């Protein structure tokens, strides 16, 4: 199950820096996770200072 970034995202980029497969990129208003690339490791959720990432 892929992770999803909520509107609480402040676009700090911490999640993208820590993603081991590069599944996170900067979107128009916040960072987004490519569900097809996500391996559901949870690293992004653990690193997010805003708690904006959770499992879908």
Residue pairs with C-beta under 8 A, 6 or more apart in sequence:
1 40
1 55
1 56
2 33
2 35
2 38
2 40
2 55
2 56
3 33
3 38
3 40
3 42
3 44
3 45
3 53
3 54
3 55
3 56
4 33
4 53
4 54
4 55
4 56
5 15
5 24
5 30
5 31
5 32
5 33
5 44
5 48
5 52
5 53
6 52
6 53
6 54
7 30
7 52
8 50
8 51
8 52
9 30
9 31
9 48
9 50
9 52
9 53
10 30
10 50
10 52
11 26
11 29
11 30
11 31
12 49
12 50
13 26
13 31
14 47
14 48
14 49
15 24
15 31
15 33
15 44
15 47
15 48
15 53
16 22
16 24
16 25
16 26
16 31
16 44
17 47
18 43
18 44
18 47
19 43
19 44
20 39
20 41
20 43
21 37
21 38
21 39
22 37
23 33
23 34
23 37
23 38
23 39
24 31
24 32
24 33
24 34
24 44
25 31
25 32
25 34
26 32
33 44
33 53
35 56
40 55
44 53
45 53
45 54
45 55
